[in-house]
Amino acid sequence: MRRYLILLVVFGLLVGLAAPALANSAPKDPTTFDQMVTERIRYWRSQGYELVSSAVKTVSLYRPDPDGPLVPVPEGDVSIQYISPSAITIGAFAYRRIGTGRPVDWVFEGDWNWGSNVDTSGTYDFPGLSWNGNLAIYGENSMVYWSNGTYSSPNSTSQVAGQGMAWTLPYNIVYPSTLVYPRSGYVQTKAYQMFEVGAAGNLVFSFGHAYQSVSYSLSLSGGGMSWSITPSTGTWTISTWTTFQY
């Protein structure tokens, strides 16, 4: 009996040691935009946050010529919809939690998911968030699911205090000729305010894309987030926005 108890104790210790490894295992790669958003909402609710505002936008993409890059279908132009080979979906989400160490705690998040036919001439993607209210930044996070099955959590590359934050995601060519791109993912900023002021603000999620073989960079300026992708040629940006009360 004593020997049996000793074996149980040893087994319990081994399970306890293994538990952290399970907690740090690779996150599940969502297969669709809806699946990713559902998992994100479920997670933030488990942390005591409520989803107070959101907006989702799907933009059709097409190639102007057989060898050209994928570019967004012009707004209102239905004449070329039928040659659209792909689409990209983006979403902006504002989560709020009240009375847990900080008076009002916010999470601003932007999610994206490329369609089945990505831009093979792509070189960079630039996801970015901006918001009103001068709400103070106190944290950030991201999760990028790459097309080769790997994942990473890159840091933001440009910030404007209390107003905006953006990330730079370069494409890579893996030997001999496989294009690795940020197929889907999310970026988020944590912000807070000392008290509610009863004002309305906007959360904007912008997604920039570059498709020329040059070195691009993204910078932000104050007064809200003003994009500046350098050089500006060979790029496009799509955005979606939502309104929240703060």
C-alpha positions as a printed Julia matrix, in Angstrom:
246×3 Matrix{Float64}:
   0.0    0.0     0.0
   2.79   2.39    0.93
   4.57   1.63   -2.34
   1.35   2.36   -4.23
   1.02   5.75   -2.54
   4.61   6.64   -3.36
   3.98   5.86   -7.02
   0.9    8.11   -6.99
   2.9   10.98   -5.49
   5.66  10.6    -8.08
   3.1   10.51  -10.87
   1.45  13.65   -9.51
   4.78  15.47   -9.48
   5.47  14.47  -13.05
   2.05  15.72  -14.17
   2.62  18.98  -12.31
   5.96  19.48  -14.04
   4.41  18.76  -17.43
   1.5   21.2   -16.97
   3.48  24.4   -17.77
   4.67  22.86  -21.03
   1.05  22.3   -22.04
   0.16  25.87  -21.14
   2.94  27.16  -23.4
   2.15  24.88  -26.34
   1.58  26.32  -29.8
  -1.73  28.21  -30.22
  -4.34  26.64  -32.44
  -4.14  27.96  -36.0
  -7.64  29.15  -36.98
  -8.77  28.09  -40.43
 -11.31  30.88  -41.0
 -11.78  34.49  -39.94
 -15.01  33.63  -38.11
 -13.28  30.88  -36.15
 -10.49  33.22  -35.09
 -12.9   35.96  -34.0
 -15.06  33.5   -32.06
 -12.03  32.23  -30.18
 -10.85  35.8   -29.44
 -14.24  36.87  -28.06
 -14.43  33.75  -25.9
 -10.95  34.41  -24.52
 -11.56  38.05  -23.57
 -14.87  37.19  -21.93
 -13.03  34.66  -19.79
 -10.77  37.54  -18.68
 -13.72  39.68  -17.6
 -13.95  41.89  -20.71
 -17.07  42.65  -22.72
 -17.12  43.31  -26.46
 -18.61  46.8   -26.72
 -18.04  47.57  -30.4
 -16.86  45.84  -33.58
 -16.79  46.09  -37.35
 -15.82  43.56  -40.03
 -15.02  44.25  -43.67
 -14.25  41.91  -46.58
 -12.48  43.45  -49.58
 -12.37  41.68  -52.94
  -8.99  41.59  -54.68
  -8.12  41.18  -58.34
  -5.15  41.24  -60.69
  -5.15  44.05  -63.27
  -3.17  41.75  -65.58
  -2.11  38.08  -65.39
   1.32  38.87  -63.95
   0.29  41.79  -61.76
  -0.14  42.02  -57.98
  -3.42  41.59  -56.15
  -5.08  44.96  -55.57
  -8.45  45.89  -54.03
 -11.48  46.2   -56.28
 -12.28  49.94  -56.49
 -15.21  51.01  -54.31
 -18.47  50.82  -56.21
 -16.93  49.22  -59.32
 -18.9   46.09  -60.12
 -17.59  45.67  -63.66
 -14.52  43.71  -62.55
 -16.01  41.77  -59.63
 -16.18  38.59  -61.68
 -12.39  38.42  -62.1
 -11.74  38.76  -58.38
  -9.67  35.69  -57.45
  -9.41  36.36  -53.73
 -10.45  38.49  -50.78
  -9.08  39.68  -47.47
 -11.2   40.1   -44.34
 -10.32  42.51  -41.54
 -12.05  43.4   -38.28
 -11.79  46.0   -35.49
 -12.85  45.04  -31.95
 -13.08  47.14  -28.76
 -13.23  45.26  -25.43
 -13.82  46.91  -22.04
 -13.38  45.84  -18.42
 -14.34  48.05  -15.46
 -13.05  48.12  -11.88
 -10.18  45.61  -11.87
  -7.15  47.59  -10.72
  -7.65  50.28  -13.36
 -10.9   52.3   -13.49
 -11.58  51.47  -17.15
  -9.45  48.92  -18.97
  -9.54  48.64  -22.78
  -8.29  46.16  -25.37
  -8.26  47.41  -28.96
  -7.77  44.55  -31.42
  -7.46  44.16  -35.17
  -7.85  40.75  -36.87
  -7.2   39.74  -40.47
  -7.34  36.7   -42.72
  -6.12  36.48  -46.31
  -8.25  34.6   -48.81
  -7.21  31.38  -50.49
  -5.23  33.18  -53.2
  -2.58  35.45  -51.68
  -0.54  38.07  -53.49
   2.52  36.11  -54.64
   4.33  39.36  -55.36
   3.74  40.61  -51.81
   6.68  41.81  -49.72
   5.2   43.4   -46.56
   1.97  43.69  -44.58
   1.32  46.53  -42.11
  -1.52  46.04  -39.59
  -2.23  49.06  -37.37
  -4.68  50.39  -34.76
  -5.73  53.96  -33.93
  -8.29  55.37  -31.49
  -9.72  58.56  -29.99
  -9.72  59.75  -26.39
  -5.96  59.83  -25.81
  -6.33  56.59  -23.84
  -2.95  55.66  -22.39
  -1.12  52.63  -23.78
   0.11  50.15  -21.19
   0.6   46.97  -23.2
   0.56  45.27  -26.58
   0.33  41.8   -28.03
   0.11  40.09  -31.39
  -0.18  36.65  -32.94
   0.75  35.99  -36.57
  -0.08  32.66  -38.2
   2.35  32.27  -41.1
   1.5   30.36  -44.26
   4.08  27.64  -43.53
   2.32  26.6   -40.3
   4.54  28.54  -37.88
   3.49  31.41  -35.63
   5.11  34.39  -33.92
   4.29  37.4   -31.72
   6.22  40.37  -33.16
   6.42  43.69  -31.34
   4.97  46.87  -32.82
   7.36  48.94  -34.94
   5.7   52.36  -34.66
   3.7   54.04  -31.87
   1.98  57.34  -31.11
   1.32  57.78  -27.38
  -2.38  57.47  -26.58
  -3.4   57.31  -30.24
  -1.98  54.52  -32.35
   0.29  51.54  -32.88
   1.38  49.59  -35.97
   3.35  46.46  -36.89
   5.63  45.59  -39.84
   5.38  42.01  -41.17
   7.88  41.17  -43.93
   7.26  38.3   -46.35
  10.02  35.7   -46.71
  11.19  33.28  -49.35
  12.08  29.88  -47.89
  14.5   27.75  -49.91
  14.1   27.07  -52.71
  11.09  29.24  -53.66
   8.29  28.99  -51.09
   6.63  32.29  -50.19
   5.92  32.63  -46.45
   3.4   35.35  -45.65
   1.24  36.38  -42.62
  -1.86  34.4   -43.59
  -3.93  35.48  -40.59
  -3.56  36.9   -37.12
  -4.36  39.7   -34.73
  -2.69  42.74  -33.18
  -3.85  44.41  -30.0
  -3.18  47.37  -27.75
  -4.07  47.57  -24.07
  -5.09  51.04  -22.88
  -6.84  52.57  -19.9
  -8.56  55.72  -18.65
  -8.92  57.06  -15.1
 -12.66  57.76  -15.35
 -15.46  57.66  -17.9
 -16.09  60.99  -19.63
 -19.21  60.1   -21.61
 -17.67  60.8   -25.01
 -17.72  58.82  -28.25
 -14.6   57.71  -30.07
 -13.55  55.67  -33.07
 -11.36  52.61  -33.27
  -9.78  52.15  -36.7
  -7.98  49.03  -37.91
  -5.91  49.59  -41.04
  -4.14  46.93  -43.07
  -1.42  48.06  -45.47
   0.16  45.88  -48.13
   3.29  46.33  -50.26
   4.11  44.33  -53.38
   7.38  45.59  -54.83
  10.83  44.17  -54.13
  12.13  47.17  -52.21
  12.62  47.92  -48.53
   9.48  49.47  -47.08
   8.94  51.18  -43.74
   5.87  52.48  -41.92
   5.71  55.5   -39.65
   2.87  57.11  -37.73
   2.24  60.73  -36.8
   0.15  62.4   -34.08
  -3.32  63.85  -34.28
  -4.76  60.4   -34.76
  -2.9   57.79  -36.75
  -1.6   59.09  -40.07
  -0.06  56.39  -42.25
   3.18  56.98  -44.07
   4.48  53.94  -45.96
   7.82  54.68  -47.58
   8.11  54.43  -50.53
   4.43  54.95  -51.32
   4.53  53.25  -54.73
   3.46  49.64  -54.93
   1.24  49.79  -51.83
  -2.41  49.82  -50.83
  -4.25  50.17  -47.53
  -7.73  49.09  -46.46
  -9.46  50.06  -43.21
 -12.51  49.41  -41.09
 -13.76  51.41  -38.12
 -16.17  51.2   -35.22
 -17.48  53.59  -32.53
 -17.21  53.15  -28.75
 -18.21  55.15  -25.66
 -15.47  56.05  -23.2
